[in-house]
Amino acid sequence: MTESFPDPFADQPDWAPRPPGPIEIVTAAESTELRGRRVLVGLPGLGWRADLRADERVVQNSRTYVPVIPEHEWYRAESDRVEVFAPLVPLERVWVETVGQSTPPARVDGLRLVSLDAPAGRAPTPAFEATSITGRRVVHMVGTVEHRDLRAVTETYSGAEGDICVRVTPELEWYRWAWRGQSPSTLEVPVHELWVE
């Protein structure tokens, strides 16, 4: 006899897209390619720093390190083809963000307790449930296709067609706005198609 499981999306309205995959965290040693990947650094029991990107591993004196760059510097280096300083972090202190299998958003009443042994993953949150989204990483869901590496540039507002919307921009343009003052191109997205990473 085959065991059947309930459909996790059974309560979801037909008009709402499925949520994007959650952010799962793996050690850098488990990841084969690091260049350009979002990473976290830190020490178990102490804490974690995010909004970083990695370059490929470097071996020095029989020890493996990962060059780690703040995300805004990563985008500037890639866009303008400039050299930026990348501190070398021991491999065992680096964790990589990966996209897990699509699951319904976590609904937690009360506190969410995590282990301090490794950075915690994150379930996506529907944008309409977030208290504030300007500047946050978001995922635009079009059917089952996930459009990532976006930032929200507005809070929710009433669009011209009467839909509740949010304007988003690609992350490169988000960071370029900071270092050049160049206004980004934006896209109006219905709030029900948007999830906060």
Backbone as CSV, one residue per row, in Angstrom:
resi,resn,N_x,N_y,N_z,CA_x,CA_y,CA_z,C_x,C_y,C_z
1,MET,0.830,-1.177,0.000,0.000,0.000,0.000,0.878,1.245,0.000
2,THR,0.563,2.212,-0.846,1.312,3.445,-0.947,0.779,4.468,0.041
3,GLU,1.707,5.077,0.782,1.302,6.098,1.749,1.049,7.408,1.012
4,SER,-0.059,8.056,1.302,-0.352,9.338,0.652,-0.251,10.456,1.678
5,PHE,0.184,11.592,1.210,0.342,12.762,2.061,-0.629,13.837,1.601
6,PRO,-1.109,14.657,2.525,-2.016,15.729,2.119,-1.285,16.750,1.244
7,ASP,-2.022,17.355,0.334,-1.469,18.392,-0.532,-1.205,19.636,0.306
8,PRO,0.081,20.096,0.418,0.379,21.262,1.239,-0.220,22.545,0.681
9,PHE,-0.692,22.511,-0.575,-1.249,23.709,-1.195,-2.776,23.651,-1.285
10,ALA,-3.394,22.713,-0.586,-4.848,22.520,-0.689,-5.629,23.759,-0.260
11,ASP,-5.141,24.502,0.728,-5.851,25.687,1.210,-5.524,26.947,0.412
12,GLN,-4.647,26.843,-0.549,-4.215,28.010,-1.312,-5.243,28.350,-2.385
13,PRO,-5.603,29.647,-2.517,-6.565,30.022,-3.562,-6.008,29.736,-4.963
14,ASP,-6.908,29.465,-5.926,-6.490,29.162,-7.299,-5.730,30.315,-7.946
15,TRP,-6.067,31.563,-7.571,-5.442,32.721,-8.203,-4.032,32.990,-7.673
16,ALA,-3.672,32.384,-6.554,-2.371,32.666,-5.935,-1.307,31.710,-6.464
17,PRO,-0.152,32.244,-6.873,0.926,31.360,-7.315,1.496,30.585,-6.130
18,ARG,2.098,29.460,-6.433,2.749,28.686,-5.376,3.945,29.476,-4.851
19,PRO,4.289,29.266,-3.585,5.434,29.995,-3.032,6.745,29.514,-3.640
20,PRO,7.756,30.368,-3.621,9.078,29.945,-4.093,9.701,28.981,-3.093
21,GLY,10.783,28.335,-3.517,11.500,27.447,-2.610,12.106,28.234,-1.458
22,PRO,12.236,27.609,-0.303,12.824,28.274,0.848,14.341,28.402,0.685
23,ILE,14.941,29.293,1.447,16.395,29.414,1.479,16.915,28.390,2.477
24,GLU,17.740,27.482,2.001,18.391,26.501,2.853,19.877,26.833,2.905
25,ILE,20.501,26.497,4.003,21.907,26.843,4.219,22.731,25.565,4.295
26,VAL,23.826,25.510,3.514,24.747,24.372,3.553,26.155,24.905,3.786
27,THR,27.029,24.060,4.290,28.410,24.491,4.498,29.083,24.693,3.146
28,ALA,30.048,25.580,3.105,30.776,25.836,1.854,31.502,24.586,1.382
29,ALA,31.882,23.723,2.302,32.554,22.476,1.920,31.629,21.577,1.104
30,GLU,30.301,21.707,1.282,29.328,20.897,0.540,29.018,21.466,-0.840
31,SER,29.400,22.704,-1.098,29.072,23.369,-2.352,30.253,23.270,-3.307
32,THR,29.993,22.801,-4.530,31.092,22.612,-5.478,31.567,23.916,-6.090
33,GLU,30.664,24.789,-6.438,31.042,26.063,-7.047,30.601,27.197,-6.133
34,LEU,31.525,28.098,-5.823,31.210,29.184,-4.898,31.112,30.548,-5.569
35,ARG,31.759,30.740,-6.696,31.811,32.074,-7.305,30.428,32.671,-7.517
36,GLY,30.209,33.841,-6.922,28.954,34.562,-7.085,27.832,34.109,-6.180
37,ARG,28.045,33.072,-5.398,26.985,32.552,-4.527,26.814,33.449,-3.304
38,ARG,25.569,33.546,-2.833,25.293,34.253,-1.576,25.800,33.398,-0.423
39,VAL,26.532,34.012,0.478,27.078,33.268,1.605,26.846,34.010,2.912
40,LEU,26.995,33.269,3.996,26.994,33.814,5.345,28.309,33.391,5.980
41,VAL,28.854,34.226,6.838,30.063,33.868,7.568,29.783,34.039,9.052
42,GLY,30.547,33.317,9.858,30.374,33.450,11.295,30.943,32.273,12.037
43,LEU,30.609,32.247,13.313,31.072,31.187,14.199,29.885,30.610,14.953
44,PRO,29.806,29.281,15.022,28.739,28.684,15.822,28.766,29.235,17.247
45,GLY,27.593,29.537,17.758,27.473,30.071,19.106,27.639,31.566,19.190
46,LEU,28.185,32.198,18.147,28.421,33.639,18.168,27.408,34.384,17.311
47,GLY,27.321,34.039,16.043,26.392,34.711,15.148,26.858,34.661,13.710
48,TRP,26.056,35.313,12.809,26.263,35.185,11.367,26.139,36.544,10.704
49,ARG,26.906,36.732,9.659,26.807,37.941,8.847,26.366,37.521,7.454
50,ALA,25.369,38.247,6.926,24.800,37.902,5.617,25.071,39.030,4.626
51,ASP,24.365,39.022,3.484,24.519,39.996,2.398,25.948,40.015,1.876
52,LEU,26.483,38.809,1.674,27.841,38.627,1.175,27.800,37.708,-0.044
53,ARG,28.832,37.828,-0.890,29.008,36.931,-2.037,30.406,36.334,-1.964
54,ALA,30.562,35.138,-2.520,31.836,34.429,-2.473,32.497,34.386,-3.835
55,ASP,33.805,34.182,-3.797,34.560,33.865,-4.997,35.058,32.432,-4.817
56,GLU,35.823,31.903,-5.782,36.277,30.512,-5.684,37.311,30.345,-4.575
57,ARG,37.392,29.135,-4.066,38.297,28.796,-2.968,39.745,29.142,-3.312
58,VAL,40.514,29.425,-2.253,41.944,29.690,-2.372,42.639,28.812,-1.340
59,VAL,43.720,28.144,-1.728,44.485,27.323,-0.783,45.795,28.038,-0.499
60,GLN,46.060,28.261,0.792,47.313,28.879,1.239,47.837,28.086,2.418
61,ASN,49.099,27.651,2.325,49.730,26.893,3.409,48.856,25.714,3.861
62,SER,48.349,24.953,2.926,47.531,23.761,3.170,46.186,24.053,3.830
63,ARG,45.753,25.311,3.856,44.450,25.666,4.437,43.591,26.283,3.339
64,THR,42.298,25.957,3.350,41.382,26.452,2.322,40.602,27.652,2.852
65,TYR,40.575,28.697,2.026,39.868,29.933,2.363,38.876,30.271,1.253
66,VAL,37.916,31.119,1.604,36.955,31.612,0.629,37.033,33.135,0.619
67,PRO,37.338,33.751,-0.544,37.258,35.213,-0.628,35.788,35.632,-0.511
68,VAL,35.500,36.516,0.423,34.126,36.930,0.684,34.020,38.440,0.519
69,ILE,33.009,38.874,-0.230,32.849,40.282,-0.596,31.451,40.746,-0.190
70,PRO,31.328,41.940,0.409,29.973,42.470,0.648,29.219,42.514,-0.683
71,GLU,27.927,42.206,-0.636,27.156,42.064,-1.866,27.218,43.294,-2.762
72,HIS,27.153,44.494,-2.183,27.195,45.698,-3.023,28.533,45.815,-3.749
73,GLU,29.630,45.389,-3.098,30.944,45.421,-3.753,31.031,44.360,-4.844
74,TRP,30.402,43.223,-4.616,30.376,42.163,-5.630,29.739,42.688,-6.914
75,TYR,28.571,43.313,-6.773,27.876,43.834,-7.947,28.688,44.934,-8.625
76,ARG,29.345,45.788,-7.846,30.166,46.856,-8.437,31.342,46.261,-9.203
77,ALA,31.993,45.256,-8.644,33.119,44.602,-9.317,32.678,43.938,-10.616
78,GLU,31.535,43.257,-10.579,31.039,42.572,-11.773,30.570,43.564,-12.837
79,SER,29.911,44.637,-12.418,29.355,45.617,-13.355,30.429,46.500,-13.979
80,ASP,31.300,47.031,-13.125,32.300,47.995,-13.591,33.657,47.365,-13.888
81,ARG,33.775,46.063,-13.669,35.030,45.336,-13.901,36.189,45.984,-13.142
82,VAL,35.966,46.187,-11.848,37.015,46.751,-10.988,37.412,45.718,-9.947
83,GLU,38.625,45.861,-9.443,39.106,44.988,-8.377,38.576,45.502,-7.043
84,VAL,38.149,44.607,-6.195,37.707,44.969,-4.852,38.419,44.066,-3.855
85,PHE,38.565,44.557,-2.648,39.220,43.795,-1.596,38.282,42.709,-1.104
86,ALA,38.793,41.482,-1.034,37.998,40.352,-0.556,38.765,39.630,0.546
87,PRO,38.362,39.819,1.798,39.035,39.091,2.878,38.894,37.587,2.680
88,LEU,39.913,36.851,3.097,39.879,35.402,3.005,39.337,34.842,4.322
89,VAL,38.255,34.095,4.217,37.594,33.521,5.393,37.831,32.012,5.366
90,PRO,38.240,31.415,6.483,38.426,29.960,6.495,37.155,29.237,6.033
91,LEU,37.341,28.207,5.211,36.237,27.472,4.608,35.200,27.023,5.631
92,GLU,35.650,26.597,6.805,34.722,26.076,7.810,33.863,27.160,8.459
93,ARG,34.126,28.421,8.157,33.325,29.526,8.695,32.391,30.138,7.648
94,VAL,32.236,29.441,6.513,31.413,29.958,5.418,30.270,28.980,5.135
95,TRP,29.058,29.527,4.998,27.870,28.754,4.649,27.267,29.362,3.393
96,VAL,26.652,28.536,2.562,26.125,28.959,1.268,24.600,28.887,1.275
97,GLU,23.954,29.938,0.753,22.502,29.925,0.585,22.165,29.115,-0.659
98,THR,21.207,28.215,-0.517,20.709,27.449,-1.654,19.183,27.551,-1.652
99,VAL,18.584,27.281,-2.779,17.128,27.289,-2.869,16.653,25.861,-2.713
100,GLY,15.813,25.637,-1.706,15.297,24.303,-1.434,14.057,24.003,-2.259
101,GLN,13.432,22.893,-1.954,12.208,22.492,-2.641,11.066,23.406,-2.229
102,SER,10.159,23.663,-3.141,9.031,24.545,-2.871,8.141,23.950,-1.785
103,THR,7.900,24.735,-0.760,7.054,24.324,0.357,6.121,25.467,0.703
104,PRO,5.028,25.174,1.394,4.172,26.272,1.811,4.894,27.136,2.829
105,PRO,4.542,28.401,2.933,5.219,29.266,3.889,5.002,28.777,5.312
106,ALA,6.033,28.948,6.129,5.936,28.527,7.525,4.994,29.464,8.273
107,ARG,4.069,28.902,8.994,3.156,29.672,9.833,3.497,29.312,11.270
108,VAL,4.124,30.223,11.964,4.580,29.950,13.313,3.900,30.906,14.276
109,ASP,3.260,30.353,15.291,2.692,31.173,16.356,3.752,31.294,17.436
110,GLY,4.080,32.519,17.814,5.073,32.718,18.862,6.478,32.779,18.310
111,LEU,7.425,32.401,19.145,8.841,32.494,18.796,9.298,31.338,17.922
112,ARG,10.297,31.618,17.103,10.941,30.567,16.314,12.333,30.382,16.898
113,LEU,12.591,29.230,17.491,13.885,28.953,18.095,14.741,28.177,17.109
114,VAL,16.019,28.563,17.011,16.941,27.906,16.092,18.172,27.457,16.856
115,SER,18.943,26.598,16.234,20.217,26.163,16.794,21.275,27.204,16.453
116,LEU,22.242,27.385,17.333,23.355,28.290,17.050,24.527,27.558,16.410
117,ASP,24.318,26.288,16.020,25.386,25.507,15.406,25.636,25.888,13.954
118,ALA,24.627,26.433,13.288,24.733,26.818,11.873,23.665,27.866,11.593
119,PRO,23.841,28.668,10.544,22.804,29.650,10.204,21.481,28.957,9.874
120,ALA,20.395,29.594,10.217,19.065,29.027,9.975,18.576,29.365,8.569
121,GLY,17.866,28.441,7.951,17.222,28.687,6.664,16.003,29.582,6.864
122,ARG,15.396,29.982,5.739,14.237,30.873,5.814,13.162,30.415,4.843
123,ALA,11.947,30.360,5.349,10.800,30.096,4.481,10.364,31.425,3.874
124,PRO,9.890,31.424,2.626,9.422,32.671,2.029,8.171,33.173,2.736
125,THR,8.015,34.491,2.778,6.849,35.128,3.394,6.090,35.882,2.312
126,PRO,4.783,35.684,2.202,4.027,36.472,1.221,4.221,37.967,1.496
127,ALA,4.456,38.738,0.458,4.732,40.170,0.625,3.600,40.888,1.348
128,PHE,2.357,40.438,1.131,1.242,41.128,1.781,1.204,40.880,3.288
129,GLU,2.003,39.911,3.785,2.067,39.660,5.220,3.238,40.379,5.879
130,ALA,4.155,40.909,5.088,5.331,41.588,5.640,4.945,42.981,6.128
131,THR,5.547,43.388,7.228,5.225,44.714,7.763,5.893,45.818,6.956
132,SER,7.053,45.535,6.383,7.772,46.504,5.563,8.604,45.738,4.552
133,ILE,8.601,46.189,3.291,9.359,45.428,2.290,10.339,46.259,1.480
134,THR,10.316,47.580,1.599,11.258,48.391,0.825,12.691,47.973,1.153
135,GLY,13.465,47.660,0.098,14.852,47.250,0.260,15.046,45.771,0.514
136,ARG,13.986,45.033,0.725,14.113,43.607,1.035,14.294,42.792,-0.241
137,ARG,14.957,41.649,-0.111,15.077,40.693,-1.210,13.712,40.068,-1.432
138,VAL,13.276,40.033,-2.690,11.963,39.469,-3.002,12.072,38.503,-4.175
139,VAL,11.066,37.636,-4.266,10.957,36.679,-5.368,9.625,36.941,-6.057
140,HIS,9.670,37.136,-7.377,8.456,37.327,-8.172,8.099,35.968,-8.772
141,MET,6.936,35.473,-8.394,6.474,34.178,-8.904,5.534,34.395,-10.084
142,VAL,5.882,33.827,-11.229,5.020,33.853,-12.411,4.704,32.394,-12.718
143,GLY,3.518,31.959,-12.292,3.189,30.532,-12.375,4.098,29.774,-11.421
144,THR,4.895,28.858,-11.986,5.844,28.105,-11.158,7.277,28.603,-11.341
145,VAL,7.469,29.697,-12.101,8.809,30.231,-12.369,9.168,31.271,-11.312
146,GLU,10.344,31.090,-10.697,10.841,31.998,-9.666,11.791,33.014,-10.283
147,HIS,11.486,34.301,-10.118,12.398,35.364,-10.545,13.025,35.920,-9.277
148,ARG,14.319,35.639,-9.089,15.030,36.033,-7.875,15.992,37.176,-8.173
149,ASP,16.809,37.527,-7.183,17.772,38.632,-7.275,17.060,39.946,-7.576
150,LEU,15.952,40.159,-6.881,15.173,41.397,-6.992,15.111,42.071,-5.625
151,ARG,14.933,43.390,-5.628,14.707,44.156,-4.400,13.437,44.969,-4.557
152,ALA,12.669,45.066,-3.487,11.479,45.924,-3.485,11.933,47.365,-3.319
153,VAL,11.392,48.273,-4.127,11.757,49.692,-4.010,10.607,50.540,-3.477
154,THR,9.457,49.920,-3.247,8.326,50.626,-2.637,7.659,49.699,-1.630
155,GLU,6.786,50.285,-0.844,5.858,49.499,-0.037,4.661,49.197,-0.936
156,THR,3.655,48.530,-0.421,2.463,48.243,-1.211,1.685,49.532,-1.478
157,TYR,1.070,49.603,-2.660,0.279,50.770,-3.048,-0.810,50.309,-4.006
158,SER,-1.760,51.169,-4.255,-2.843,50.860,-5.183,-2.406,51.255,-6.590
159,GLY,-2.304,50.268,-7.484,-1.864,50.515,-8.856,-2.961,51.136,-9.696
160,ALA,-2.617,51.497,-10.931,-3.548,52.157,-11.845,-4.778,51.295,-12.150
161,GLU,-4.616,49.986,-12.170,-5.718,49.069,-12.462,-6.516,48.706,-11.208
162,GLY,-6.116,49.272,-10.066,-6.810,48.965,-8.818,-6.201,47.809,-8.045
163,ASP,-5.170,47.142,-8.619,-4.490,46.062,-7.909,-3.585,46.645,-6.826
164,ILE,-3.350,45.873,-5.781,-2.356,46.246,-4.779,-1.019,45.761,-5.334
165,CYS,-0.047,46.674,-5.436,1.211,46.375,-6.119,2.421,46.796,-5.294
166,VAL,3.579,46.350,-5.767,4.889,46.747,-5.243,5.778,46.929,-6.459
167,ARG,6.649,47.929,-6.448,7.621,48.092,-7.529,8.917,47.408,-7.107
168,VAL,9.508,46.655,-8.051,10.745,45.925,-7.789,11.782,46.289,-8.838
169,THR,13.055,46.031,-8.513,14.149,46.276,-9.446,15.166,45.150,-9.315
170,PRO,15.922,44.848,-10.387,17.003,43.856,-10.251,18.038,44.347,-9.243
171,GLU,18.657,43.414,-8.528,19.623,43.796,-7.496,20.775,44.630,-8.041
172,LEU,21.254,44.328,-9.237,22.338,45.133,-9.802,21.934,46.600,-9.849
173,GLU,20.719,46.870,-10.302,20.261,48.259,-10.374,20.032,48.837,-8.982
174,TRP,19.602,48.026,-8.028,19.430,48.466,-6.639,20.757,48.993,-6.086
175,TYR,21.822,48.223,-6.281,23.130,48.633,-5.772,23.733,49.761,-6.605
176,ARG,23.511,49.743,-7.917,24.008,50.830,-8.764,23.384,52.163,-8.330
177,TRP,22.143,52.125,-7.910,21.450,53.305,-7.391,22.231,53.891,-6.223
178,ALA,22.802,53.030,-5.382,23.573,53.479,-4.216,24.931,54.057,-4.622
179,TRP,25.689,53.372,-5.490,27.041,53.843,-5.751,27.140,54.873,-6.871
180,ARG,26.133,54.997,-7.726,26.163,56.007,-8.788,25.058,57.042,-8.675
181,GLY,24.045,56.758,-7.862,22.903,57.654,-7.779,21.997,57.547,-8.994
182,GLN,22.193,56.500,-9.790,21.421,56.291,-11.018,20.111,55.600,-10.671
183,SER,18.987,56.257,-10.938,17.680,55.673,-10.612,17.479,54.353,-11.344
184,PRO,16.937,53.348,-10.653,16.766,52.034,-11.282,15.516,51.977,-12.151
185,SER,15.523,51.046,-13.101,14.278,50.730,-13.807,13.495,49.814,-12.869
186,THR,12.187,49.968,-12.848,11.381,49.170,-11.928,10.245,48.493,-12.677
187,LEU,9.684,47.488,-12.038,8.567,46.733,-12.574,7.479,46.713,-11.517
188,GLU,6.247,47.016,-11.938,5.116,46.947,-11.027,4.630,45.500,-10.966
189,VAL,4.583,44.947,-9.751,4.215,43.546,-9.564,3.025,43.469,-8.616
190,PRO,1.969,42.733,-8.985,0.859,42.532,-8.043,1.386,41.861,-6.773
191,VAL,0.940,42.341,-5.629,1.491,41.878,-4.355,1.299,40.382,-4.151
192,HIS,0.252,39.775,-4.714,0.033,38.339,-4.516,1.040,37.480,-5.283
193,GLU,1.838,38.096,-6.189,2.871,37.360,-6.918,4.246,37.545,-6.300
194,LEU,4.316,38.215,-5.170,5.605,38.587,-4.590,5.799,37.969,-3.218
195,TRP,7.004,37.474,-2.982,7.374,36.825,-1.717,8.664,37.443,-1.199
196,VAL,8.752,37.630,0.089,9.980,38.133,0.707,10.868,36.942,1.015
197,GLU,12.147,37.030,0.547,13.100,35.958,0.858,13.448,36.078,2.322
